[in-house]
Amino acid sequence: MTSFTITVKDITPPVLSVPSDKTVACGASTAPSATGTATATDNCGTVNISYADVAGTNSIKRTWTAT
């Protein structure tokens, strides 16, 4: 009897959908629960979604990542 190994490699990145730009009042929550959250799908497993904020003058640039 002989055997061989089949290795499954996920080479397709997740598909990430992010909320549209928002305008909030001064002092209002900028948390994702208030401004919208990203969603993602993957054809080969579970997707982890994270974000990072960079504050500017009167704005926040939120970058979403799916892995």
C-alpha positions, 0 to 999 in steps of 0.5 A, spaced: 500 500 500 502 507 498 499 513 500 500 521 498 498 527 502 494 533 499 495 539 502 489 545 502 492 552 501 487 558 502 490 562 496 484 567 495 483 573 500 477 574 504 472 579 501 471 585 505 465 589 505 466 596 509 460 601 511 460 607 507 463 614 510 459 617 516 458 624 519 457 624 526 455 630 531 461 632 535 461 628 542 457 622 538 460 615 539 465 613 533 465 606 535 463 601 530 457 599 533 454 606 532 458 608 525 457 601 522 461 594 522 465 591 516 463 584 514 467 579 510 466 572 507 472 567 505 471 560 501 476 556 506 474 558 513 473 563 518 474 570 517 477 575 523 475 582 522 479 588 525 480 595 525 485 601 526 483 608 527 488 614 525 485 620 528 486 627 524 483 634 525 475 633 525 476 626 522 478 619 523 480 614 518 478 607 520 482 601 516 478 595 516 482 588 515 480 581 514 484 575 515 
